[in-house]
């Protein structure tokens, strides 16, 4: 459970990336968030249940929307 007040967003929430970083390894390109999400520097994510969120940089969204 998240010890922060207010509690960090759950891993299933749309704003899951807003959770606090509890371990950061910029030399390896990833960070572990309080909600168990592993966030990669390319904006991809590995969820605690093993699910994967593909990289979703804002610039990629603008290109795909055009």
Phi and psi restraints in degrees (range 20) as a CNS / XPLOR table:
assign (resid 1 and name C) (resid 2 and name N)
       (resid 2 and name CA) (resid 2 and name C) 1.0 -74.8 20.0 2
assign (resid 2 and name N) (resid 2 and name CA)
       (resid 2 and name C) (resid 3 and name N) 1.0 126.5 20.0 2
assign (resid 2 and name C) (resid 3 and name N)
       (resid 3 and name CA) (resid 3 and name C) 1.0 -87.2 20.0 2
assign (resid 3 and name N) (resid 3 and name CA)
       (resid 3 and name C) (resid 4 and name N) 1.0 -1.1 20.0 2
assign (resid 3 and name C) (resid 4 and name N)
       (resid 4 and name CA) (resid 4 and name C) 1.0 -81.2 20.0 2
assign (resid 4 and name N) (resid 4 and name CA)
       (resid 4 and name C) (resid 5 and name N) 1.0 152.5 20.0 2
assign (resid 4 and name C) (resid 5 and name N)
       (resid 5 and name CA) (resid 5 and name C) 1.0 -121.9 20.0 2
assign (resid 5 and name N) (resid 5 and name CA)
       (resid 5 and name C) (resid 6 and name N) 1.0 120.6 20.0 2
assign (resid 5 and name C) (resid 6 and name N)
       (resid 6 and name CA) (resid 6 and name C) 1.0 -68.1 20.0 2
assign (resid 6 and name N) (resid 6 and name CA)
       (resid 6 and name C) (resid 7 and name N) 1.0 160.2 20.0 2
assign (resid 6 and name C) (resid 7 and name N)
       (resid 7 and name CA) (resid 7 and name C) 1.0 -63.6 20.0 2
assign (resid 7 and name N) (resid 7 and name CA)
       (resid 7 and name C) (resid 8 and name N) 1.0 146.7 20.0 2
assign (resid 7 and name C) (resid 8 and name N)
       (resid 8 and name CA) (resid 8 and name C) 1.0 -67.1 20.0 2
assign (resid 8 and name N) (resid 8 and name CA)
       (resid 8 and name C) (resid 9 and name N) 1.0 152.7 20.0 2
assign (resid 8 and name C) (resid 9 and name N)
       (resid 9 and name CA) (resid 9 and name C) 1.0 -60.8 20.0 2
assign (resid 9 and name N) (resid 9 and name CA)
       (resid 9 and name C) (resid 10 and name N) 1.0 144.6 20.0 2
assign (resid 9 and name C) (resid 10 and name N)
       (resid 10 and name CA) (resid 10 and name C) 1.0 -67.0 20.0 2
assign (resid 10 and name N) (resid 10 and name CA)
       (resid 10 and name C) (resid 11 and name N) 1.0 156.3 20.0 2
assign (resid 10 and name C) (resid 11 and name N)
       (resid 11 and name CA) (resid 11 and name C) 1.0 -60.7 20.0 2
assign (resid 11 and name N) (resid 11 and name CA)
       (resid 11 and name C) (resid 12 and name N) 1.0 -22.7 20.0 2
assign (resid 11 and name C) (resid 12 and name N)
       (resid 12 and name CA) (resid 12 and name C) 1.0 -87.3 20.0 2
assign (resid 12 and name N) (resid 12 and name CA)
       (resid 12 and name C) (resid 13 and name N) 1.0 -9.6 20.0 2
assign (resid 12 and name C) (resid 13 and name N)
       (resid 13 and name CA) (resid 13 and name C) 1.0 -75.1 20.0 2
assign (resid 13 and name N) (resid 13 and name CA)
       (resid 13 and name C) (resid 14 and name N) 1.0 152.3 20.0 2
assign (resid 13 and name C) (resid 14 and name N)
       (resid 14 and name CA) (resid 14 and name C) 1.0 -63.2 20.0 2
assign (resid 14 and name N) (resid 14 and name CA)
       (resid 14 and name C) (resid 15 and name N) 1.0 -31.0 20.0 2
assign (resid 14 and name C) (resid 15 and name N)
       (resid 15 and name CA) (resid 15 and name C) 1.0 -97.1 20.0 2
assign (resid 15 and name N) (resid 15 and name CA)
       (resid 15 and name C) (resid 16 and name N) 1.0 28.5 20.0 2
assign (resid 15 and name C) (resid 16 and name N)
       (resid 16 and name CA) (resid 16 and name C) 1.0 -54.8 20.0 2
assign (resid 16 and name N) (resid 16 and name CA)
       (resid 16 and name C) (resid 17 and name N) 1.0 -28.5 20.0 2
assign (resid 16 and name C) (resid 17 and name N)
       (resid 17 and name CA) (resid 17 and name C) 1.0 -70.0 20.0 2
assign (resid 17 and name N) (resid 17 and name CA)
       (resid 17 and name C) (resid 18 and name N) 1.0 -11.5 20.0 2
assign (resid 17 and name C) (resid 18 and name N)
       (resid 18 and name CA) (resid 18 and name C) 1.0 -80.7 20.0 2
assign (resid 18 and name N) (resid 18 and name CA)
       (resid 18 and name C) (resid 19 and name N) 1.0 -6.3 20.0 2
assign (resid 18 and name C) (resid 19 and name N)
       (resid 19 and name CA) (resid 19 and name C) 1.0 -64.0 20.0 2
assign (resid 19 and name N) (resid 19 and name CA)
       (resid 19 and name C) (resid 20 and name N) 1.0 153.9 20.0 2
assign (resid 19 and name C) (resid 20 and name N)
       (resid 20 and name CA) (resid 20 and name C) 1.0 -71.4 20.0 2
assign (resid 20 and name N) (resid 20 and name CA)
       (resid 20 and name C) (resid 21 and name N) 1.0 146.0 20.0 2
assign (resid 20 and name C) (resid 21 and name N)
       (resid 21 and name CA) (resid 21 and name C) 1.0 -78.8 20.0 2
assign (resid 21 and name N) (resid 21 and name CA)
       (resid 21 and name C) (resid 22 and name N) 1.0 128.6 20.0 2
assign (resid 21 and name C) (resid 22 and name N)
       (resid 22 and name CA) (resid 22 and name C) 1.0 -109.6 20.0 2
assign (resid 22 and name N) (resid 22 and name CA)
       (resid 22 and name C) (resid 23 and name N) 1.0 -17.4 20.0 2
assign (resid 22 and name C) (resid 23 and name N)
       (resid 23 and name CA) (resid 23 and name C) 1.0 -149.1 20.0 2
assign (resid 23 and name N) (resid 23 and name CA)
       (resid 23 and name C) (resid 24 and name N) 1.0 130.0 20.0 2
assign (resid 23 and name C) (resid 24 and name N)
       (resid 24 and name CA) (resid 24 and name C) 1.0 -125.4 20.0 2
assign (resid 24 and name N) (resid 24 and name CA)
       (resid 24 and name C) (resid 25 and name N) 1.0 131.1 20.0 2
assign (resid 24 and name C) (resid 25 and name N)
       (resid 25 and name CA) (resid 25 and name C) 1.0 -132.3 20.0 2
assign (resid 25 and name N) (resid 25 and name CA)
       (resid 25 and name C) (resid 26 and name N) 1.0 71.3 20.0 2
assign (resid 25 and name C) (resid 26 and name N)
       (resid 26 and name CA) (resid 26 and name C) 1.0 -61.9 20.0 2
assign (resid 26 and name N) (resid 26 and name CA)
       (resid 26 and name C) (resid 27 and name N) 1.0 -27.5 20.0 2
assign (resid 26 and name C) (resid 27 and name N)
       (resid 27 and name CA) (resid 27 and name C) 1.0 -68.1 20.0 2
assign (resid 27 and name N) (resid 27 and name CA)
       (resid 27 and name C) (resid 28 and name N) 1.0 -21.2 20.0 2
assign (resid 27 and name C) (resid 28 and name N)
       (resid 28 and name CA) (resid 28 and name C) 1.0 -105.8 20.0 2
assign (resid 28 and name N) (resid 28 and name CA)
       (resid 28 and name C) (resid 29 and name N) 1.0 -8.8 20.0 2
assign (resid 28 and name C) (resid 29 and name N)
       (resid 29 and name CA) (resid 29 and name C) 1.0 84.5 20.0 2
assign (resid 29 and name N) (resid 29 and name CA)
       (resid 29 and name C) (resid 30 and name N) 1.0 26.6 20.0 2
assign (resid 29 and name C) (resid 30 and name N)
       (resid 30 and name CA) (resid 30 and name C) 1.0 -147.6 20.0 2
assign (resid 30 and name N) (resid 30 and name CA)
       (resid 30 and name C) (resid 31 and name N) 1.0 160.0 20.0 2
assign (resid 30 and name C) (resid 31 and name N)
       (resid 31 and name CA) (resid 31 and name C) 1.0 -139.7 20.0 2
assign (resid 31 and name N) (resid 31 and name CA)
       (resid 31 and name C) (resid 32 and name N) 1.0 147.1 20.0 2
assign (resid 31 and name C) (resid 32 and name N)
       (resid 32 and name CA) (resid 32 and name C) 1.0 -101.9 20.0 2
assign (resid 32 and name N) (resid 32 and name CA)
       (resid 32 and name C) (resid 33 and name N) 1.0 126.2 20.0 2
assign (resid 32 and name C) (resid 33 and name N)
       (resid 33 and name CA) (resid 33 and name C) 1.0 -94.2 20.0 2
assign (resid 33 and name N) (resid 33 and name CA)
       (resid 33 and name C) (resid 34 and name N) 1.0 160.5 20.0 2
assign (resid 33 and name C) (resid 34 and name N)
       (resid 34 and name CA) (resid 34 and name C) 1.0 -57.3 20.0 2
assign (resid 34 and name N) (resid 34 and name CA)
       (resid 34 and name C) (resid 35 and name N) 1.0 -29.4 20.0 2
assign (resid 34 and name C) (resid 35 and name N)
       (resid 35 and name CA) (resid 35 and name C) 1.0 -86.2 20.0 2
assign (resid 35 and name N) (resid 35 and name CA)
       (resid 35 and name C) (resid 36 and name N) 1.0 6.2 20.0 2
assign (resid 35 and name C) (resid 36 and name N)
       (resid 36 and name CA) (resid 36 and name C) 1.0 91.4 20.0 2
assign (resid 36 and name N) (resid 36 and name CA)
       (resid 36 and name C) (resid 37 and name N) 1.0 -0.2 20.0 2
assign (resid 36 and name C) (resid 37 and name N)
       (resid 37 and name CA) (resid 37 and name C) 1.0 -79.6 20.0 2
assign (resid 37 and name N) (resid 37 and name CA)
       (resid 37 and name C) (resid 38 and name N) 1.0 135.1 20.0 2
assign (resid 37 and name C) (resid 38 and name N)
       (resid 38 and name CA) (resid 38 and name C) 1.0 -97.8 20.0 2
assign (resid 38 and name N) (resid 38 and name CA)
       (resid 38 and name C) (resid 39 and name N) 1.0 119.6 20.0 2
assign (resid 38 and name C) (resid 39 and name N)
       (resid 39 and name CA) (resid 39 and name C) 1.0 -106.0 20.0 2
assign (resid 39 and name N) (resid 39 and name CA)
       (resid 39 and name C) (resid 40 and name N) 1.0 123.9 20.0 2
assign (resid 39 and name C) (resid 40 and name N)
       (resid 40 and name CA) (resid 40 and name C) 1.0 -96.2 20.0 2
assign (resid 40 and name N) (resid 40 and name CA)
       (resid 40 and name C) (resid 41 and name N) 1.0 154.2 20.0 2
assign (resid 40 and name C) (resid 41 and name N)
       (resid 41 and name CA) (resid 41 and name C) 1.0 -64.9 20.0 2
assign (resid 41 and name N) (resid 41 and name CA)
       (resid 41 and name C) (resid 42 and name N) 1.0 -20.5 20.0 2
assign (resid 41 and name C) (resid 42 and name N)
       (resid 42 and name CA) (resid 42 and name C) 1.0 -83.5 20.0 2
assign (resid 42 and name N) (resid 42 and name CA)
       (resid 42 and name C) (resid 43 and name N) 1.0 7.2 20.0 2
assign (resid 42 and name C) (resid 43 and name N)
       (resid 43 and name CA) (resid 43 and name C) 1.0 78.5 20.0 2
assign (resid 43 and name N) (resid 43 and name CA)
       (resid 43 and name C) (resid 44 and name N) 1.0 6.7 20.0 2
assign (resid 43 and name C) (resid 44 and name N)
       (resid 44 and name CA) (resid 44 and name C) 1.0 -73.1 20.0 2
assign (resid 44 and name N) (resid 44 and name CA)
       (resid 44 and name C) (resid 45 and name N) 1.0 161.1 20.0 2
assign (resid 44 and name C) (resid 45 and name N)
       (resid 45 and name CA) (resid 45 and name C) 1.0 -140.2 20.0 2
assign (resid 45 and name N) (resid 45 and name CA)
       (resid 45 and name C) (resid 46 and name N) 1.0 146.5 20.0 2
assign (resid 45 and name C) (resid 46 and name N)
       (resid 46 and name CA) (resid 46 and name C) 1.0 -115.8 20.0 2
assign (resid 46 and name N) (resid 46 and name CA)
       (resid 46 and name C) (resid 47 and name N) 1.0 119.8 20.0 2
assign (resid 46 and name C) (resid 47 and name N)
       (resid 47 and name CA) (resid 47 and name C) 1.0 -86.3 20.0 2
assign (resid 47 and name N) (resid 47 and name CA)
       (resid 47 and name C) (resid 48 and name N) 1.0 157.6 20.0 2
assign (resid 47 and name C) (resid 48 and name N)
       (resid 48 and name CA) (resid 48 and name C) 1.0 -58.3 20.0 2
assign (resid 48 and name N) (resid 48 and name CA)
       (resid 48 and name C) (resid 49 and name N) 1.0 -27.8 20.0 2
assign (resid 48 and name C) (resid 49 and name N)
       (resid 49 and name CA) (resid 49 and name C) 1.0 -85.4 20.0 2
assign (resid 49 and name N) (resid 49 and name CA)
       (resid 49 and name C) (resid 50 and name N) 1.0 4.3 20.0 2
assign (resid 49 and name C) (resid 50 and name N)
       (resid 50 and name CA) (resid 50 and name C) 1.0 94.2 20.0 2
assign (resid 50 and name N) (resid 50 and name CA)
       (resid 50 and name C) (resid 51 and name N) 1.0 -4.1 20.0 2
assign (resid 50 and name C) (resid 51 and name N)
       (resid 51 and name CA) (resid 51 and name C) 1.0 -68.0 20.0 2
assign (resid 51 and name N) (resid 51 and name CA)
       (resid 51 and name C) (resid 52 and name N) 1.0 156.7 20.0 2
assign (resid 51 and name C) (resid 52 and name N)
       (resid 52 and name CA) (resid 52 and name C) 1.0 -123.3 20.0 2
assign (resid 52 and name N) (resid 52 and name CA)
       (resid 52 and name C) (resid 53 and name N) 1.0 135.2 20.0 2
assign (resid 52 and name C) (resid 53 and name N)
       (resid 53 and name CA) (resid 53 and name C) 1.0 -110.7 20.0 2
assign (resid 53 and name N) (resid 53 and name CA)
       (resid 53 and name C) (resid 54 and name N) 1.0 120.9 20.0 2
assign (resid 53 and name C) (resid 54 and name N)
       (resid 54 and name CA) (resid 54 and name C) 1.0 -64.3 20.0 2
assign (resid 54 and name N) (resid 54 and name CA)
       (resid 54 and name C) (resid 55 and name N) 1.0 154.6 20.0 2
assign (resid 54 and name C) (resid 55 and name N)
       (resid 55 and name CA) (resid 55 and name C) 1.0 -52.5 20.0 2
assign (resid 55 and name N) (resid 55 and name CA)
       (resid 55 and name C) (resid 56 and name N) 1.0 140.9 20.0 2
assign (resid 55 and name C) (resid 56 and name N)
       (resid 56 and name CA) (resid 56 and name C) 1.0 -142.7 20.0 2
assign (resid 56 and name N) (resid 56 and name CA)
       (resid 56 and name C) (resid 57 and name N) 1.0 60.2 20.0 2
assign (resid 56 and name C) (resid 57 and name N)
       (resid 57 and name CA) (resid 57 and name C) 1.0 -66.3 20.0 2
assign (resid 57 and name N) (resid 57 and name CA)
       (resid 57 and name C) (resid 58 and name N) 1.0 144.8 20.0 2
assign (resid 57 and name C) (resid 58 and name N)
       (resid 58 and name CA) (resid 58 and name C) 1.0 -55.4 20.0 2
assign (resid 58 and name N) (resid 58 and name CA)
       (resid 58 and name C) (resid 59 and name N) 1.0 -34.7 20.0 2
assign (resid 58 and name C) (resid 59 and name N)
       (resid 59 and name CA) (resid 59 and name C) 1.0 -69.1 20.0 2
assign (resid 59 and name N) (resid 59 and name CA)
       (resid 59 and name C) (resid 60 and name N) 1.0 -32.8 20.0 2
assign (resid 59 and name C) (resid 60 and name N)
       (resid 60 and name CA) (resid 60 and name C) 1.0 -66.7 20.0 2
assign (resid 60 and name N) (resid 60 and name CA)
       (resid 60 and name C) (resid 61 and name N) 1.0 -37.6 20.0 2
assign (resid 60 and name C) (resid 61 and name N)
       (resid 61 and name CA) (resid 61 and name C) 1.0 -66.2 20.0 2
assign (resid 61 and name N) (resid 61 and name CA)
       (resid 61 and name C) (resid 62 and name N) 1.0 -39.3 20.0 2
assign (resid 61 and name C) (resid 62 and name N)
       (resid 62 and name CA) (resid 62 and name C) 1.0 -65.8 20.0 2
assign (resid 62 and name N) (resid 62 and name CA)
       (resid 62 and name C) (resid 63 and name N) 1.0 -37.9 20.0 2
assign (resid 62 and name C) (resid 63 and name N)
       (resid 63 and name CA) (resid 63 and name C) 1.0 -69.5 20.0 2
assign (resid 63 and name N) (resid 63 and name CA)
       (resid 63 and name C) (resid 64 and name N) 1.0 -43.3 20.0 2
assign (resid 63 and name C) (resid 64 and name N)
       (resid 64 and name CA) (resid 64 and name C) 1.0 -70.7 20.0 2
assign (resid 64 and name N) (resid 64 and name CA)
       (resid 64 and name C) (resid 65 and name N) 1.0 -24.0 20.0 2
assign (resid 64 and name C) (resid 65 and name N)
       (resid 65 and name CA) (resid 65 and name C) 1.0 -80.2 20.0 2
assign (resid 65 and name N) (resid 65 and name CA)
       (resid 65 and name C) (resid 66 and name N) 1.0 -18.3 20.0 2
